[in-house]
Amino acid sequence: MAQTAAWVDIYISDNATFQDAFQFVAPTGGSLSLLGTTWEMSVKASRDDVAPLVTFTSPTQIVIADAVNCIINMNVPDTTIQSDLPAAEYDYDLIMILSTVRTQIMQGKLFVRHGVTET
């Protein structure tokens, strides 16, 4: 595991758009801006799997909501969740890409649960 990546478990339902927002802060004495970055989040059944089940990318599924204040939000439709991620526990990581530098920002478990309201 990367020492700089935050461990964050995420819980989503399969009957609603995955719309969580995340704000990042610079380390003490450092600076951070999302200007010029792209993002991707891969999801695997197991961290050791060769290929991800699904990868979410910017600018459509990962949206830079505020580049200066370092806020992104997810925008993954329920139909994508239903087709690619059956209700289960998964591993994910979130990567920020600036030029050729890929930085793991977050990682953890993604829990997909059945929603109560029918779609």
C-alpha positions in Angstrom: 0.0 0.0 0.0 1.1 3.5 -0.8 1.9 5.4 2.4 0.3 8.6 1.0 -3.0 7.1 0.1 -6.0 7.4 2.4 -7.9 4.3 3.3 -11.6 5.0 2.8 -14.4 2.4 2.7 -17.2 3.4 0.4 -20.8 2.1 0.6 -23.2 2.4 -2.4 -26.6 1.1 -3.4 -27.3 -0.6 -6.7 -30.5 1.4 -7.2 -29.1 5.0 -7.2 -26.4 7.0 -8.9 -23.1 6.8 -7.0 -22.6 10.6 -6.3 -20.3 10.8 -3.3 -18.0 13.9 -3.2 -14.4 13.9 -1.9 -12.3 16.8 -0.8 -8.5 16.5 -0.6 -6.1 18.7 1.4 -2.4 19.3 0.9 0.0 17.9 3.4 1.4 20.4 6.0 3.6 22.9 4.2 2.5 21.6 0.7 0.2 22.7 -1.9 -2.5 20.9 -4.0 -4.5 21.8 -7.0 -6.6 19.6 -9.3 -6.0 21.9 -12.3 -4.9 19.8 -15.3 -5.5 16.4 -13.6 -7.5 13.4 -14.8 -8.8 10.7 -12.6 -9.5 7.0 -12.6 -10.9 4.5 -10.1 -10.5 0.8 -10.8 -12.6 -1.8 -9.0 -11.6 -5.4 -8.6 -13.1 -8.4 -6.8 -9.7 -8.9 -5.3 -6.7 -6.7 -5.2 -4.7 -9.5 -6.8 -6.9 -9.9 -9.9 -5.3 -9.1 -13.2 -8.0 -7.0 -14.7 -10.6 -4.7 -13.0 -14.3 -5.4 -13.2 -14.9 -1.7 -14.1 -12.9 1.5 -14.2 -14.5 4.9 -13.7 -12.8 7.9 -15.4 -12.9 11.6 -15.6 -14.5 13.8 -16.9 -17.9 11.9 -16.9 -17.8 9.4 -14.1 -15.4 11.3 -11.9 -16.1 15.0 -12.1 -13.7 17.7 -10.9 -16.3 19.9 -9.0 -13.8 22.5 -7.7 -10.2 22.3 -8.9 -9.0 25.0 -6.5 -10.6 23.6 -3.4 -9.7 20.1 -4.5 -13.2 18.6 -4.7 -14.2 15.7 -7.0 -17.5 13.9 -7.1 -18.5 10.6 -8.5 -21.2 10.4 -11.2 -21.8 6.7 -11.9 -25.3 5.8 -13.0 -27.1 2.9 -11.2 -27.3 1.1 -14.5 -23.5 0.9 -14.6 -23.4 -0.4 -11.0 -26.1 -3.0 -11.8 -24.3 -4.3 -14.9 -20.7 -4.2 -13.7 -20.8 -4.6 -9.9 -23.3 -7.1 -8.4 -24.0 -6.7 -4.7 -20.7 -7.7 -3.0 -17.5 -6.4 -1.4 -14.7 -5.1 -3.7 -11.3 -3.5 -3.6 -10.7 -0.1 -5.3 -8.1 2.6 -5.7 -8.5 6.2 -6.9 -5.6 7.5 -9.0 -4.9 11.2 -9.8 -3.0 11.7 -13.1 -1.0 14.8 -13.8 1.0 14.6 -17.0 2.9 11.2 -16.7 2.7 11.1 -12.8 0.1 8.7 -11.4 -0.6 9.2 -7.7 -2.7 6.9 -5.6 -5.0 9.2 -3.5 -7.4 6.8 -2.0 -7.9 3.1 -1.7 -10.1 0.7 0.3 -13.2 -1.4 0.1 -16.2 -0.7 -2.1 -19.4 -2.2 -0.7 -22.3 -2.6 -3.1 -25.6 -3.3 -1.5 -29.1 -3.9 -2.9 -31.2 -0.8 -2.6 -34.7 -1.1 -1.1 -36.6 1.0 -3.7 -37.2 -0.9 -7.0 -35.7 0.6 -10.1 
